[in-house]
Amino acid sequence: WFRAAHDEEIRPGDTVVVPLDVKPTNFMASLKDISQILYQLATTTAALQTVGAI
């Protein structure tokens, strides 16, 4: 599954699955969400260290 597509060849009897409705993702929106979560985790960790909980 995670190997490059050129490593394997399709053989007789193999099943090829084609998704019916593929929705593209917005890379920048995903990056914004991930960076916001990481920022919140860092802020929470710093706050907990400040009060001595960690």
Secondary structure as GFF3:
##gff-version 3
##sequence-region A 1 54
A	DSSP	three_ten_helix	5	7	.	.	.	ID=ss1
A	DSSP	alpha_helix	27	50	.	.	.	ID=ss2
###
